[in-house]
Amino acid sequence: MNFRGLLLCSVLAPLLAGCAHSVATDPLPGGGDGDPQAACRFTNPLGPGQDPWVVREGDTYYFVESRDGGIWVSRSDKLARLKQNAVRVWSPPAQGWNRSNVWAPELHHIGGRWYIYYAAGESGPPYIHQRAGVLESEGDDPQGRYVDRGMLYTGDHADTGAEPVWAIDLTVGEIGDRLYAVWSGWEENSSTDKTPQHLYIAPMSDPRTISGDRVEISSPTESWERGTELDLEEGPEFLEHGGDTFIIYSTRESWLKEYRLGQLRLASPGANPLSAASWIKSGPVFTGTDQVYGVGHASFVTSPDGTENWIVYHSKVGTTPGWDRVIRAQPFGWKADGSPDFGTPVPSGVSVDAPSGECTAG
């Protein structure tokens, strides 16, 4: 995702302080206008961006991102027009652990409230202070006001809260009837940001509280995960289908064209998620081509009528090292064993049918 790229950047634009609920419209290219059938098609890429997180509520797609020194939530009825009606819902404080480097927010609807999980730090580069935080909506409006609920505990001493460890890309999901957090982190805090990243899981007592010690469930040990500059796993996301639970994650260096997706599968519905032995790794499950490079950090959403599954992800603009990226979307299916079949990235400019139930053309 964006994080490891930022870890090696020498300059990062400063983030602004203070909260301002301003409204902006920042349409993404991708759909057509004029031709009645254009409403039923779009082309990739959808527009610039990285680490896309999209959630559908009813017929509406909500897209959350960090930019211009804050976190923004957009609302649209078209997947190809994600950045419509953008509202700035939060800005980092002038002081504190989360005053800078706000990365990759996610938006989750849990128990009648919206929660935004994000990474932030007190300074950088080097980016050695990143931790996970959570915001809670005051009401049921994802574009309304949020309250900063502080840092989530991502360490080995949940009983005392001692020394939270470097963490980014935290996501949440239910397995059975219990809520869990999964994130990318270091084995221990370090003085260098060129440190290997692993995937961790921990139980949550509520959407604001990690209630147990972290468990390392995956490390970048497979040949297709090992990097030339750094070994990492990041951007984990839950995906469920037919009673199976998957964690789809990004691996290899985010600034290289080899960035890709791997998969963890819970061995059975009754397996213990807090045991590394319960997770079966396979991959890569989604890789770039000679036309689409460095695919990674995906989120998953269904079509308005619920009949289709879609992957929304970012890719690099070119093959040279760097973090100039765009957002893409395409439908995906399922293999005979119940695991996701993401296929291959759809090339730029190729017409894609809009999600089922979204088309408004007659």
The 8 nearest C-alpha neighbors of each residue, nearest first, counted from 0:
[[1, 253, 2, 296, 50, 234, 3, 295],
 [0, 2, 4, 3, 5, 49, 50, 253],
 [3, 1, 5, 4, 0, 6, 102, 167],
 [2, 4, 6, 5, 1, 253, 0, 7],
 [3, 5, 2, 6, 1, 254, 7, 253],
 [4, 6, 8, 2, 3, 7, 1, 11],
 [5, 7, 3, 4, 126, 8, 192, 2],
 [6, 8, 5, 4, 9, 3, 125, 124],
 [9, 7, 5, 10, 6, 4, 11, 124],
 [8, 10, 7, 124, 11, 5, 6, 125],
 [9, 11, 8, 12, 124, 5, 123, 13],
 [12, 10, 13, 9, 8, 5, 124, 100],
 [11, 13, 14, 10, 68, 67, 100, 15],
 [14, 12, 11, 15, 68, 99, 100, 67],
 [13, 15, 68, 99, 12, 16, 67, 100],
 [14, 16, 68, 13, 17, 90, 69, 91],
 [17, 15, 93, 92, 91, 90, 14, 18],
 [16, 18, 90, 92, 91, 19, 15, 93],
 [19, 17, 90, 89, 20, 16, 88, 91],
 [18, 20, 21, 87, 17, 89, 88, 90],
 [21, 19, 87, 88, 86, 18, 22, 89],
 [20, 22, 19, 87, 86, 23, 88, 85],
 [23, 21, 86, 85, 84, 20, 87, 24],
 [22, 24, 85, 84, 86, 25, 21, 83],
 [25, 23, 84, 83, 85, 26, 82, 22],
 [24, 26, 82, 83, 23, 27, 85, 84],
 [27, 25, 82, 83, 80, 24, 28, 81],
 [26, 28, 46, 80, 45, 82, 29, 81],
 [29, 27, 45, 46, 30, 26, 80, 79],
 [28, 30, 45, 42, 41, 79, 43, 27],
 [31, 29, 41, 79, 28, 40, 42, 37],
 [30, 32, 37, 38, 41, 29, 33, 34],
 [33, 31, 34, 37, 30, 38, 35, 36],
 [32, 34, 35, 31, 37, 36, 38, 30],
 [33, 35, 37, 36, 32, 31, 38, 360],
 [36, 34, 360, 37, 33, 38, 361, 32],
 [35, 37, 38, 34, 39, 360, 40, 361],
 [36, 38, 31, 34, 39, 40, 35, 32],
 [37, 39, 36, 40, 358, 360, 35, 359],
 [38, 40, 358, 353, 37, 36, 352, 360],
 [41, 39, 352, 353, 37, 351, 38, 350],
 [40, 42, 30, 29, 351, 350, 353, 79],
 [43, 41, 29, 350, 348, 349, 351, 44],
 [44, 42, 347, 45, 327, 348, 29, 41],
 [43, 45, 327, 46, 326, 347, 325, 42],
 [44, 46, 29, 43, 28, 326, 27, 327],
 [45, 47, 27, 44, 325, 28, 326, 48],
 [48, 46, 325, 326, 324, 45, 49, 27],
 [47, 49, 325, 326, 324, 46, 50, 313],
 [48, 50, 313, 51, 324, 325, 326, 1],
 [49, 51, 296, 103, 0, 313, 52, 1],
 [52, 50, 49, 312, 53, 298, 311, 297],
 [51, 53, 298, 105, 62, 63, 50, 54],
 [52, 54, 62, 61, 298, 51, 60, 300],
 [53, 55, 61, 60, 300, 56, 62, 52],
 [56, 54, 60, 59, 61, 57, 300, 53],
 [55, 57, 59, 58, 60, 54, 61, 303],
 [58, 56, 59, 55, 303, 60, 304, 76],
 [57, 59, 303, 56, 76, 60, 55, 357],
 [58, 60, 76, 56, 57, 55, 75, 61],
 [61, 59, 55, 75, 54, 76, 74, 56],
 [62, 60, 74, 54, 73, 53, 55, 59],
 [61, 63, 53, 73, 72, 52, 81, 60],
 [64, 62, 72, 71, 52, 73, 104, 105],
 [65, 63, 71, 70, 104, 66, 103, 72],
 [64, 66, 70, 69, 71, 102, 103, 101],
 [67, 65, 68, 69, 70, 64, 71, 14],
 [66, 68, 69, 14, 65, 15, 70, 12],
 [69, 67, 14, 15, 66, 90, 16, 65],
 [68, 70, 90, 65, 66, 89, 67, 91],
 [69, 71, 65, 89, 64, 87, 88, 90],
 [70, 72, 87, 86, 64, 63, 88, 65],
 [73, 71, 63, 86, 85, 62, 142, 87],
 [72, 74, 85, 62, 82, 84, 61, 83],
 [75, 73, 61, 84, 83, 60, 85, 62],
 [76, 74, 60, 77, 83, 59, 81, 80],
 [75, 77, 59, 60, 58, 78, 74, 357],
 [78, 76, 80, 79, 75, 81, 357, 60],
 [77, 79, 80, 81, 60, 76, 75, 354],
 [78, 80, 77, 29, 81, 30, 45, 41],
 [81, 79, 77, 27, 78, 82, 26, 83],
 [80, 82, 78, 83, 75, 79, 62, 27],
 [81, 83, 26, 25, 73, 80, 27, 85],
 [84, 82, 24, 75, 26, 73, 74, 85],
 [85, 83, 24, 73, 74, 23, 86, 22],
 [84, 86, 73, 23, 72, 83, 24, 22],
 [87, 85, 22, 72, 71, 21, 88, 73],
 [86, 88, 71, 20, 21, 70, 89, 72],
 [87, 89, 71, 20, 86, 70, 144, 142],
 [90, 88, 70, 18, 69, 87, 91, 145],
 [89, 91, 69, 18, 17, 16, 70, 68],
 [92, 90, 98, 16, 97, 69, 17, 93],
 [93, 91, 98, 16, 94, 17, 90, 95],
 [92, 94, 16, 98, 91, 95, 17, 15],
 [95, 93, 92, 98, 96, 97, 121, 91],
 [94, 96, 98, 97, 121, 92, 93, 120],
 [95, 97, 121, 120, 98, 94, 119, 99],
 [98, 96, 120, 119, 95, 121, 99, 91],
 [97, 99, 91, 92, 121, 95, 94, 93],
 [100, 98, 120, 121, 97, 101, 14, 119],
 [99, 101, 119, 120, 102, 14, 122, 98],
 [100, 102, 119, 118, 99, 65, 117, 103],
 [101, 103, 118, 117, 100, 104, 119, 65],
 [102, 104, 50, 117, 64, 65, 168, 105],
 [105, 103, 117, 116, 64, 102, 115, 63],
 [104, 106, 116, 115, 52, 63, 117, 107],
 [105, 107, 115, 114, 63, 113, 116, 104],
 [106, 108, 114, 113, 109, 115, 105, 54],
 [109, 107, 113, 112, 114, 111, 110, 106],
 [110, 108, 112, 111, 113, 107, 114, 206],
 [111, 109, 112, 108, 113, 206, 139, 205],
 [110, 112, 109, 139, 108, 113, 138, 136],
 [113, 111, 139, 109, 110, 108, 136, 138],
 [114, 112, 108, 136, 107, 141, 135, 109],
 [113, 115, 135, 107, 134, 106, 136, 108],
 [114, 116, 106, 134, 105, 133, 104, 107],
 [117, 115, 133, 105, 104, 132, 114, 169],
 [116, 118, 104, 132, 131, 103, 102, 133],
 [117, 119, 131, 102, 167, 130, 101, 132],
 [120, 118, 101, 97, 100, 129, 130, 99],
 [121, 119, 129, 97, 128, 99, 96, 122],
 [120, 122, 96, 98, 99, 97, 128, 95],
 [123, 121, 120, 99, 124, 128, 126, 100],
 [124, 122, 125, 126, 127, 121, 100, 120],
 [123, 125, 126, 122, 6, 9, 10, 8],
 [124, 126, 123, 127, 192, 6, 191, 122],
 [127, 125, 123, 124, 192, 6, 128, 129],
 [126, 128, 192, 125, 129, 191, 190, 189],
 [127, 129, 120, 126, 121, 165, 130, 122],
 [130, 128, 120, 119, 165, 166, 127, 118],
 [129, 131, 166, 165, 118, 119, 167, 120],
 [132, 130, 118, 151, 117, 150, 166, 167],
 [133, 131, 150, 151, 117, 149, 116, 118],
 [132, 134, 116, 115, 148, 149, 117, 147],
 [133, 135, 147, 115, 148, 146, 114, 145],
 [136, 134, 114, 146, 145, 113, 137, 147],
 [137, 135, 145, 113, 138, 112, 144, 146],
 [136, 138, 145, 144, 135, 146, 139, 143],
 [139, 137, 136, 140, 112, 143, 144, 111],
 [138, 140, 112, 111, 141, 113, 136, 137],
 [139, 141, 143, 142, 138, 136, 113, 112],
 [142, 140, 143, 113, 139, 136, 72, 61],
 [143, 141, 140, 72, 86, 88, 144, 73],
 [144, 142, 140, 141, 88, 145, 136, 138],
 [143, 145, 137, 136, 88, 142, 146, 138],
 [146, 144, 136, 135, 137, 134, 147, 143],
 [145, 147, 135, 134, 148, 136, 137, 144],
 [146, 148, 134, 149, 133, 135, 145, 132],
 [149, 147, 134, 133, 146, 135, 207, 150],
 [150, 148, 147, 132, 133, 151, 134, 207],
 [149, 151, 132, 131, 152, 133, 148, 130],
 [150, 152, 132, 131, 153, 209, 208, 149],
 [151, 153, 163, 209, 154, 150, 160, 157],
 [154, 152, 163, 164, 151, 213, 166, 155],
 [155, 153, 163, 164, 156, 152, 213, 212],
 [154, 156, 212, 213, 157, 153, 163, 161],
 [157, 155, 158, 160, 159, 161, 154, 212],
 [158, 156, 160, 212, 211, 159, 155, 210],
 [157, 159, 156, 160, 211, 210, 212, 161],
 [160, 158, 161, 157, 156, 162, 155, 154],
 [161, 159, 157, 156, 158, 162, 152, 163],
 [160, 162, 159, 156, 163, 157, 154, 155],
 [161, 163, 164, 154, 160, 156, 155, 153],
 [164, 162, 154, 153, 152, 161, 165, 160],
 [163, 165, 154, 153, 188, 187, 162, 166],
 [166, 164, 130, 129, 184, 185, 188, 128],
 [167, 165, 184, 130, 183, 131, 129, 164],
 [166, 168, 118, 183, 169, 131, 182, 130],
 [169, 167, 234, 182, 183, 170, 103, 118],
 [168, 170, 182, 181, 167, 116, 131, 180],
 [169, 171, 181, 180, 182, 236, 168, 116],
 [172, 170, 180, 179, 181, 178, 169, 173],
 [173, 171, 179, 178, 237, 174, 180, 170],
 [172, 174, 178, 177, 179, 175, 176, 171],
 [175, 173, 177, 176, 178, 172, 179, 244],
 [174, 176, 177, 173, 268, 269, 178, 242],
 [175, 177, 174, 173, 178, 179, 172, 203],
 [178, 176, 173, 174, 175, 179, 202, 203],
 [177, 179, 173, 203, 172, 202, 174, 176],
 [180, 178, 202, 203, 172, 171, 201, 173],
 [179, 181, 171, 201, 200, 170, 202, 169],
 [182, 180, 200, 170, 199, 169, 171, 179],
 [181, 183, 169, 168, 199, 198, 167, 170],
 [184, 182, 198, 233, 167, 197, 166, 168],
 [185, 183, 166, 196, 197, 165, 198, 182],
 [186, 184, 196, 187, 165, 197, 195, 188],
 [185, 187, 184, 188, 197, 164, 196, 195],
 [188, 186, 185, 164, 189, 165, 184, 154],
 [187, 189, 164, 165, 185, 186, 190, 127],
 [188, 190, 191, 187, 127, 192, 194, 185],
 [189, 191, 127, 192, 188, 125, 194, 193],
 [192, 190, 193, 189, 127, 194, 125, 126],
 [191, 193, 194, 127, 126, 125, 6, 190],
 [192, 194, 191, 195, 229, 6, 7, 3],
 [193, 195, 192, 191, 196, 185, 229, 189],
 [196, 194, 230, 231, 229, 185, 193, 197],
 [195, 197, 231, 185, 184, 232, 183, 194],
 [196, 198, 218, 232, 184, 183, 217, 185],
 [199, 197, 183, 217, 182, 216, 215, 184],
 [200, 198, 215, 214, 182, 181, 216, 213],
 [199, 201, 181, 214, 213, 180, 215, 273],
 [202, 200, 213, 180, 179, 211, 212, 214],
 [203, 201, 179, 211, 210, 209, 178, 180],
 [202, 204, 209, 210, 179, 205, 178, 208],
 [205, 203, 210, 208, 209, 202, 206, 178],
 [204, 206, 203, 208, 207, 178, 209, 210],
 [207, 205, 208, 203, 204, 109, 114, 178],
 [208, 206, 205, 133, 148, 209, 151, 203],
 [209, 207, 205, 203, 204, 206, 210, 151],
 [208, 210, 203, 202, 152, 211, 151, 204],
 [211, 209, 203, 204, 202, 208, 157, 212],
 [212, 210, 157, 202, 201, 209, 213, 203],
 [211, 213, 155, 157, 156, 201, 154, 214],
 [212, 214, 201, 200, 199, 155, 154, 211],
 [215, 213, 199, 200, 216, 273, 201, 212],
 [214, 216, 199, 198, 217, 200, 213, 275],
 [215, 217, 275, 199, 198, 214, 200, 274],
 [218, 216, 198, 215, 197, 219, 275, 199],
 [217, 219, 197, 220, 198, 232, 216, 196],
 [220, 218, 224, 231, 230, 221, 232, 225],
 [219, 221, 218, 225, 224, 222, 230, 223],
 [222, 220, 224, 223, 219, 225, 218, 282],
 [221, 223, 225, 224, 220, 219, 226, 282],
 [222, 224, 221, 225, 283, 282, 251, 226],
 [225, 223, 221, 219, 222, 251, 250, 226],
 [224, 226, 230, 222, 223, 219, 251, 221],
 [227, 225, 230, 229, 251, 228, 224, 252],
 [226, 228, 229, 225, 230, 252, 251, 255],
 [229, 227, 226, 230, 252, 193, 225, 251],
 [228, 230, 226, 227, 231, 195, 252, 193],
 [231, 229, 226, 195, 225, 219, 251, 196],
 [230, 232, 196, 195, 250, 219, 251, 229],
 [231, 233, 250, 197, 196, 249, 219, 198],
 [234, 232, 183, 249, 235, 248, 250, 231],
 [233, 235, 248, 296, 168, 249, 0, 236],
 [236, 234, 248, 247, 233, 246, 182, 181],
 [237, 235, 247, 246, 248, 170, 234, 238],
 [236, 238, 246, 245, 172, 247, 239, 235],
 [237, 239, 245, 244, 246, 236, 240, 247],
 [240, 238, 244, 243, 245, 237, 242, 241],
 [241, 239, 243, 242, 244, 238, 337, 338],
 [240, 242, 243, 239, 337, 244, 338, 268],
 [241, 243, 240, 268, 244, 239, 267, 337],
 [244, 242, 240, 241, 239, 268, 245, 265],
 [245, 243, 239, 265, 264, 238, 242, 240],
 [246, 244, 264, 238, 263, 237, 239, 265],
 [245, 247, 237, 263, 236, 262, 235, 238],
 [246, 248, 262, 236, 235, 261, 245, 263],
 [247, 249, 235, 234, 261, 260, 233, 262],
 [250, 248, 260, 233, 295, 234, 259, 296],
 [249, 251, 232, 259, 224, 231, 258, 260],
 [250, 252, 258, 226, 224, 231, 225, 257],
 [251, 253, 254, 255, 258, 226, 229, 250],
 [254, 252, 258, 0, 255, 4, 3, 251],
 [253, 255, 321, 320, 4, 322, 252, 256],
 [256, 254, 320, 257, 252, 253, 258, 293],
 [255, 257, 293, 292, 258, 318, 315, 254],
 [256, 258, 293, 255, 259, 251, 287, 252],
 [259, 257, 293, 251, 253, 256, 252, 294],
 [260, 258, 286, 295, 294, 250, 249, 285],
 [261, 259, 249, 285, 248, 284, 283, 295],
 [262, 260, 282, 283, 248, 284, 247, 249],
 [261, 263, 247, 281, 280, 246, 282, 248],
 [262, 264, 280, 246, 279, 245, 278, 247],
 [263, 265, 245, 279, 278, 266, 244, 246],
 [264, 266, 278, 244, 267, 277, 245, 279],
 [267, 265, 277, 278, 264, 270, 279, 268],
 [266, 268, 270, 269, 265, 243, 277, 244],
 [269, 267, 270, 243, 242, 265, 266, 244],
 [270, 268, 267, 271, 175, 266, 272, 265],
 [271, 269, 267, 268, 277, 266, 272, 265],
 [270, 272, 273, 274, 277, 269, 265, 268],
 [273, 271, 274, 270, 277, 265, 275, 278],
 [274, 272, 271, 214, 275, 200, 201, 216],
 [275, 273, 276, 272, 277, 271, 216, 214],
 [274, 276, 216, 277, 278, 273, 215, 217],
 [275, 277, 274, 278, 279, 216, 266, 271],
 [278, 276, 266, 275, 274, 265, 270, 271],
 [277, 279, 265, 264, 276, 263, 275, 266],
 [280, 278, 264, 263, 266, 265, 277, 281],
 [279, 281, 263, 262, 278, 264, 282, 261],
 [282, 280, 262, 261, 283, 263, 279, 284],
 [283, 281, 284, 261, 262, 280, 260, 223],
 [282, 284, 261, 260, 285, 281, 286, 259],
 [283, 285, 282, 261, 260, 262, 286, 341],
 [286, 284, 260, 283, 259, 341, 343, 342],
 [287, 285, 259, 294, 260, 283, 288, 284],
 [286, 288, 292, 291, 294, 293, 344, 259],
 [287, 289, 291, 290, 292, 286, 344, 343],
 [288, 290, 291, 292, 287, 318, 346, 256],
 [291, 289, 288, 346, 292, 287, 347, 344],
 [290, 292, 288, 287, 289, 346, 344, 314],
 [293, 291, 287, 256, 315, 314, 294, 288],
 [292, 294, 256, 258, 314, 257, 315, 287],
 [295, 293, 314, 259, 287, 258, 313, 292],
 [294, 296, 259, 249, 313, 297, 260, 312],
 [297, 295, 234, 50, 0, 249, 312, 313],
 [298, 296, 312, 311, 295, 310, 51, 299],
 [297, 299, 311, 52, 310, 53, 312, 51],
 [300, 298, 310, 309, 311, 297, 301, 53],
 [299, 301, 309, 308, 54, 55, 310, 53],
 [302, 300, 308, 305, 307, 309, 303, 299],
 [301, 303, 354, 305, 307, 304, 355, 306],
 [304, 302, 356, 58, 305, 357, 355, 301],
 [303, 305, 356, 302, 306, 355, 307, 301],
 [304, 306, 302, 303, 301, 307, 308, 355],
 [305, 307, 304, 302, 355, 308, 301, 303],
 [308, 306, 302, 301, 305, 309, 355, 330],
 [307, 309, 301, 330, 331, 300, 302, 332],
 [310, 308, 330, 300, 329, 299, 331, 301],
 [309, 311, 299, 328, 329, 298, 330, 312],
 [312, 310, 328, 298, 297, 327, 299, 309],
 [313, 311, 297, 327, 296, 326, 295, 51],
 [312, 314, 326, 325, 49, 295, 294, 327],
 [315, 313, 294, 293, 324, 325, 292, 295],
 [314, 316, 324, 292, 293, 317, 323, 325],
 [315, 317, 324, 323, 314, 325, 292, 318],
 [318, 316, 315, 319, 292, 256, 323, 320],
 [317, 319, 256, 292, 320, 316, 315, 255],
 [318, 320, 317, 321, 255, 256, 254, 316],
 [321, 319, 255, 254, 318, 322, 256, 317],
 [322, 320, 254, 323, 319, 255, 4, 315],
 [321, 323, 254, 324, 4, 315, 1, 320],
 [324, 322, 316, 315, 321, 325, 317, 47],
 [325, 323, 315, 316, 314, 48, 322, 49],
 [324, 326, 47, 48, 313, 46, 314, 44],
 [325, 327, 313, 45, 48, 46, 44, 312],
 [326, 328, 44, 312, 43, 45, 311, 313],
 [329, 327, 311, 310, 312, 309, 43, 326],
 [328, 330, 309, 310, 331, 311, 327, 345],
 [331, 329, 309, 308, 310, 307, 332, 328],
 [332, 330, 341, 309, 308, 340, 329, 310],
 [331, 333, 340, 339, 341, 308, 334, 330],
 [334, 332, 339, 340, 338, 337, 335, 331],
 [333, 335, 337, 336, 338, 340, 339, 332],
 [334, 336, 337, 333, 338, 339, 340, 332],
 [337, 335, 334, 338, 333, 339, 340, 243],
 [336, 338, 334, 335, 333, 339, 240, 241],
 [339, 337, 334, 333, 336, 340, 335, 240],
 [340, 338, 333, 332, 334, 341, 337, 331],
 [341, 339, 333, 332, 342, 334, 331, 338],
 [342, 340, 331, 339, 285, 343, 332, 284],
 [343, 341, 340, 344, 331, 285, 332, 284],
 [342, 344, 345, 341, 285, 286, 287, 288],
 [345, 343, 346, 291, 287, 342, 288, 286],
 [344, 346, 343, 347, 349, 329, 43, 291],
 [347, 345, 349, 290, 344, 291, 348, 43],
 [348, 346, 43, 349, 44, 345, 42, 291],
 [347, 349, 42, 43, 350, 346, 44, 41],
 [350, 348, 42, 347, 346, 351, 345, 43],
 [349, 351, 42, 41, 40, 348, 352, 43],
 [352, 350, 41, 40, 42, 353, 349, 329],
 [353, 351, 40, 39, 354, 41, 350, 355],
 [352, 354, 40, 39, 351, 355, 358, 357],
 [355, 353, 302, 357, 356, 352, 303, 307],
 [354, 356, 302, 357, 304, 353, 303, 307],
 [355, 357, 304, 303, 358, 354, 302, 359],
 [356, 358, 355, 354, 303, 359, 353, 77],
 [357, 359, 39, 360, 356, 38, 353, 355],
 [360, 358, 38, 357, 361, 39, 356, 35],
 [361, 359, 35, 358, 36, 38, 39, 37],
 [360, 359, 35, 36, 358, 38, 39, 37]]
